């Protein structure tokens, strides 16, 4: 633990927390434009969160402690995960912070407890959501691990901080294979944040529900925490893609000007990416549940291809 | 000092075995489990000293015949596995004090107490064995004592079948071990365990025999079928010992052989890696579909044994390719996973035992809502579930991470084909660990959360204190082993550069607290319990509306239907020639037990066919047998004359 890392925890986590709801709104806005609507204003998500924070929490009589603890735990886990993905600057972190395997499994904690929450109240919607989430996440897991292994293969380290230090130091992507990995990473963002064609975040129809089904029983502050967790997760995953593909602007030294540049650059790049996600969502239809494994195979193919290229190069 | 520790432990276990048979009372049963608890403390001290100082003591215990000693030795490998025994036994023995009293008859209670001690003793002696004879003797005692414990409820038809199945498989395992050890003995001329420096093609036969023998006992696919039969039949405390410790003793035996070879071959590593990955993924895929709680856990053991073998395979591959650091990382990962699996799987079996005790059934579909009725059991079960699902900062995560890390660094391998193999097995490992998470969401969620689905779950009550205490001891070990993983490994001299879980855990707890405080202080913190779970306007919620275990795993069953080999056949008859008006038809869903129907049964039929032919030679008349002996002698003489 040193001063640089302590400052990093405050700045990085604070920054990610602050901007995460913005990207959620941005995607909604882009989708609305694509559908010919005006859409909610960009600050709407912040207002929603504030309003939810003021409301009382209603629990089902069947629910247990899991439902009361999980929202807090999940946000804490995602905040911990945000330390693994530097956005403002790359600090001198203690060993182990930034390890991509730990990062993957931090996401798994969030999934595990969200799924348990879905089962907790005994509603059939919740059960359906958690069953689908856990099944599909099991099928996407090899893809995620292979994509991250591909990153480790190309950049020869298993630590995000070191990886980004390498990519940020170069003006063009370190290796052309990184572009291939980016396709996989993009699909992973879509899957992990439950967007079309995997899941529809704007729906309340039980046929299509996954993530929304599990949080039907949530209300008030707990719902706010869950929404925030979701937003933070999306930002972190986007940050990985950005730092791998277009890492310009990420500073490794701590200066005030550098920080400002870093933050501004990230805001710009992430906004563009959010726009892209919005367009992607608008241009494609929701897939049938059992068609999804073949969609995941595509991402698997790209990351496996990357590794094979590295192997035989 | 070391001798004192080990002899005290052995004496305590022997006394624990004899006592309940001599003095048949509740008190002596208690004393017997007390003795196994005491022995585990001695073992802990013994294993700790061995591991820390690296001493390699040799105790020559009894000399039966010239050249046939019962030598006991210990080194750091056996020290690690003794530590494993010493970590599991305290929890199990405290749990058993109360658990054993639920058996139906006094005689069986005494027998269970005695056999538990004998079983622990046998496993300990196998690990301490210094030569092959000693190893095999205690190996057989271990198998037979566990067989008797599997047959604890011998009057149930399914348990008879389970016992027979287990007996055949374990005898098969011993037969392969005999073959392996005899062929080693032929090479070296000595029955002592020691380093082997022979050309690898001489060692092919011993390797294959020992791999099969230990593989059967450890439950490697395709020799795994005895596990899902034996575990539900045995009492839960015994399942905990069998799954937690006995399978690891088989791993120990295999490692003892493998590490003594100075010239292994690459294809061994490949074979072990592939067999391990296959076991891991098939084990968990079968487990997902299971709805018998103990059978599900048995399949999950097959999965974890697969992960351990994956680590061993990786070790061999990296070692032969000259990447020492990764070889060490994989081997340490495999051993640490064996240790961790021992802890959380025994905890899970004990928890399952409590649940079965409270509800009277093993069927997950009958559970539900136990979190309100058995809160302490639930908490302990959750700790184990989180661990086995491999979530940081628990122990299950650390050992899996070590393997993942070894895989991720494998770009240093020179051989491209090996790399491709590693990529494939890596994705299999990833699939396995994600499926394990799904499995334990299902097991925990369906068992403990929501509303009780049946009367027996409705009326369940918390189990007595000793049972909870036994589980709690294991849970504490489980947590400590996760948080202090990198420190423990560093203390043992393995500086592997893995992330520090203590730091991670502290940050996580800190962040949790921070989030809690911030949220509490922002806005009013009112909560209300509503009347019901929202159900689209349906006012009363019935347990039948909940998701079931089969429903939960349905998507995975559909995705992996090729593996489950579900045969759906249907016939239709129509009233018209254009086949548009449906008249009648039949549909049939058949689950093929692939390994049983396609692998075990053909072998069993062949064996019974041959033996029925052989049995025709038996007619019970002395002169016929004399004739057989005469023919045999003649044949031998001819044979030695012309071929020797």
Interface residues (C-beta under 8 A of the other chain):
Chain A: X53 X54 X55 X56 X57 X58 X59 X60 X61 X62 X63 X64 X65 X66 X72 X73 X75 X76 X77 X79 X80 X83 X94 X95 X96 X97 X99 X100 X101 X102 X105 X106 X108 X109 X111 X112 X115 X116 X118 X119 X120 X121 X122 X123 X124 X126 X127 X128 X130 X131 X132 X134 X135 X136 X137 X138 X139 X140 X141 X142 X143 X144 X145 X146 X148 X149 X152 X153 X156 X158 X216 X217 X220 X221 X225 X289 X290 X293 X300 X304 X307 X308 X310 X311 X312
Chain B: X368 X369 X371 X372 X386 X389 X390 X391 X392 X397 X401 X404 X405 X407 X408 X409 X411 X416 X419 X420 X423 X426 X427 X428 X429 X430 X431 X433 X434 X435 X437 X438 X440 X441 X442 X444 X445 X446 X448 X449 X450 X451 X497 X498 X499 X500 X503 X504 X507 X508 X511 X512 X514 X515 X516 X519 X522 X523 X524 X525 X526 X527 X528 X529 X530 X531 X532 X533 X534 X535 X541 X543 X545 X546 X547 X551 X552 X553 X554 X555 X556 X558 X559
